[in-house]
Amino acid sequence: MNIHSLLRSAESLGAVDRPADRAADTVDRVLGDSPVASALRGSWLGHPVHPLLIFLPLGSWMTALLFDLGLRDRTTARRLLAVGLAATPPTALAGWADFPLLNREQRRVGLLHAVVNGVAIGLFAAAYRAHRKEKHRRATVLTIIGLVVVSVGGALGGHLSYAQGAGVHRFQAPHHTGDLISYARGRAA
């Protein structure tokens, strides 16, 4: 089984349908097609915002490992872990804002993407705490594991975007002035 087949298998994981639908309904209830939702989805940019925001936490966490292992600068490594953690809420919020726009198979992959990345975030938070407690070896191991886990989450996110086409052509929908949720609601009526 190759990696593409493994990622594609996430599309048929029906066990996550109920929680994925609840999550989409909750996000839709909270954000709907408000200006905040539209901004988080990138209507002002003509491009989804979530894929752009991921570079700050990922870059911070990868650079933290470089400072930790390569330069033995534990203070900078800890600070970079903190920068990545601080950049996570807006990044995740932008991803969740897109969630109601996904079809069933995309929601399955999207929910797994969110859960796996949540685990990675927990590992980076634990690495940050370990550095604060001067347990640097533990922090290094947690950072490495966190990077492996977030890579799996990234592979799921990449599959969602590239193989499943989530967000593709969102802003080129016919007669579309806001974001796709307004368009989708209009077509459903």
C-alpha positions as CSV (number, residue, x, y, z in Angstrom):
1,M,0.0,0.0,0.0
2,N,1.5,3.3,-1.0
3,I,1.0,6.7,0.8
4,H,-1.6,7.9,-1.6
5,S,-3.7,4.8,-1.1
6,L,-3.4,5.2,2.7
7,L,-4.5,8.8,2.5
8,R,-7.3,8.0,0.2
9,S,-8.5,5.4,2.7
10,A,-9.3,8.2,5.1
11,E,-12.0,9.4,2.7
12,S,-14.1,6.3,3.4
13,L,-13.8,6.4,7.2
14,G,-17.5,6.6,7.9
15,A,-17.0,6.4,11.6
16,V,-16.1,10.0,11.7
17,D,-19.2,11.3,9.9
18,R,-21.3,12.1,12.9
19,P,-18.6,14.1,14.7
20,A,-17.6,15.8,11.5
21,D,-21.1,16.8,10.8
22,R,-21.5,18.2,14.3
23,A,-18.3,20.1,14.0
24,A,-19.4,21.6,10.6
25,D,-22.8,22.5,12.1
26,T,-21.2,24.1,15.1
27,V,-18.8,26.2,13.0
28,D,-21.6,27.2,10.7
29,R,-23.8,28.2,13.6
30,V,-21.0,30.3,15.2
31,L,-19.5,31.8,12.0
32,G,-22.2,31.4,9.4
33,D,-21.5,33.7,6.5
34,S,-20.4,36.6,8.7
35,P,-17.7,39.1,7.7
36,V,-15.4,37.3,10.2
37,A,-16.0,33.9,8.4
38,S,-15.5,35.5,5.1
39,A,-12.2,37.1,6.2
40,L,-11.0,33.8,7.7
41,R,-11.9,32.0,4.5
42,G,-9.9,34.5,2.5
43,S,-12.6,36.2,0.4
44,W,-10.6,39.4,0.7
45,L,-7.5,37.6,-0.7
46,G,-9.2,35.5,-3.4
47,H,-7.4,32.5,-1.8
48,P,-8.0,30.3,1.3
49,V,-6.1,31.7,4.3
50,H,-5.5,28.5,6.2
51,P,-2.8,27.1,3.8
52,L,-0.9,30.4,4.0
53,L,-1.0,30.5,7.8
54,I,0.5,27.1,8.4
55,F,4.0,28.2,7.5
56,L,4.4,30.3,10.7
57,P,3.8,27.4,13.2
58,L,5.5,24.8,11.1
59,G,8.5,27.0,10.4
60,S,8.8,28.0,14.0
61,W,8.7,24.3,15.2
62,M,11.2,23.1,12.6
63,T,13.6,26.0,13.4
64,A,13.2,25.2,17.1
65,L,14.6,21.8,16.5
66,L,17.5,23.3,14.5
67,F,18.3,25.6,17.4
68,D,17.9,22.8,19.9
69,L,19.9,20.1,18.2
70,G,22.2,22.0,15.9
71,L,23.1,25.1,17.9
72,R,22.3,23.9,21.4
73,D,20.5,27.1,22.0
74,R,17.7,25.9,24.2
75,T,16.3,29.3,25.0
76,T,15.7,30.2,21.4
77,A,14.3,26.7,20.8
78,R,11.8,27.2,23.6
79,R,10.9,30.7,22.3
80,L,10.4,29.3,18.8
81,L,8.1,26.6,20.2
82,A,6.1,29.4,21.8
83,V,5.9,31.4,18.6
84,G,4.5,28.3,16.8
85,L,2.0,27.7,19.6
86,A,0.9,31.3,19.5
87,A,0.4,31.1,15.8
88,T,-1.7,28.0,16.1
89,P,-5.1,29.5,17.1
90,P,-5.5,31.8,14.1
91,T,-4.3,29.0,11.8
92,A,-6.7,26.5,13.2
93,L,-9.6,28.9,13.2
94,A,-9.0,29.6,9.5
95,G,-9.1,25.9,8.8
96,W,-12.2,25.4,10.9
97,A,-13.9,28.3,9.0
98,D,-13.5,26.3,5.8
99,F,-14.8,23.1,7.3
100,P,-18.6,23.6,6.6
101,L,-17.8,24.1,2.9
102,L,-16.4,20.5,2.6
103,N,-18.3,17.5,1.2
104,R,-18.6,14.3,3.2
105,E,-15.4,12.7,2.1
106,Q,-13.5,15.9,2.6
107,R,-14.9,16.4,6.1
108,R,-13.7,12.9,7.0
109,V,-10.1,13.8,5.9
110,G,-10.5,17.3,7.4
111,L,-11.5,16.0,10.8
112,L,-8.6,13.5,10.9
113,H,-6.3,16.4,9.8
114,A,-7.5,18.5,12.7
115,V,-7.3,15.7,15.3
116,V,-3.7,14.6,14.2
117,N,-2.6,18.2,14.3
118,G,-4.2,18.7,17.7
119,V,-2.0,15.8,19.0
120,A,1.0,17.5,17.4
121,I,0.1,20.8,19.1
122,G,-0.1,19.0,22.4
123,L,3.4,17.5,21.8
124,F,4.9,20.9,21.0
125,A,3.2,22.4,24.2
126,A,4.8,19.5,26.2
127,A,8.2,20.2,24.6
128,Y,7.9,23.9,25.5
129,R,7.1,23.0,29.1
130,A,10.0,20.5,29.2
131,H,12.4,23.2,28.1
132,R,11.1,25.5,30.8
133,K,11.8,22.8,33.3
134,E,15.3,22.4,31.9
135,K,14.5,18.8,30.7
136,H,16.0,19.5,27.3
137,R,16.5,15.9,26.2
138,R,12.8,15.3,26.8
139,A,11.9,18.5,25.0
140,T,14.0,17.4,22.0
141,V,12.3,14.0,21.8
142,L,8.9,15.6,22.1
143,T,9.7,18.2,19.4
144,I,10.9,15.4,17.0
145,I,7.7,13.3,17.6
146,G,5.6,16.5,17.2
147,L,7.2,17.1,13.8
148,V,6.5,13.6,12.7
149,V,2.9,13.8,13.8
150,V,2.4,17.2,12.3
151,S,3.8,15.8,9.1
152,V,1.1,13.2,9.0
153,G,-1.4,16.0,9.6
154,G,0.1,17.9,6.8
155,A,-0.1,15.0,4.5
156,L,-3.8,14.7,5.3
157,G,-4.2,18.5,4.7
158,G,-2.3,18.2,1.4
159,H,-4.5,15.3,0.4
160,L,-7.6,17.4,1.2
161,S,-6.4,20.2,-0.9
162,Y,-4.6,18.5,-3.8
163,A,-6.3,15.1,-4.2
164,Q,-9.8,16.1,-3.1
165,G,-9.8,19.7,-4.3
166,A,-11.0,21.4,-1.1
167,G,-11.0,25.1,-1.6
168,V,-10.0,24.8,-5.3
169,H,-11.7,27.4,-7.4
170,R,-13.7,28.6,-4.4
171,F,-13.5,32.2,-5.4
172,Q,-14.3,31.6,-9.1
173,A,-17.8,30.3,-8.5
174,P,-20.4,31.8,-10.9
175,H,-22.1,35.0,-9.7
176,H,-20.1,34.8,-6.5
177,T,-19.4,38.0,-4.5
178,G,-18.6,36.7,-1.0
179,D,-17.4,33.2,-0.2
180,L,-18.6,29.7,-1.2
181,I,-21.0,29.2,1.7
182,S,-23.3,31.9,0.4
183,Y,-23.0,30.4,-3.1
184,A,-23.7,26.9,-1.8
185,R,-26.7,28.0,0.2
186,G,-28.1,29.7,-2.9
187,R,-27.8,26.6,-5.0
188,A,-29.4,24.4,-2.3
189,A,-32.5,26.6,-2.3
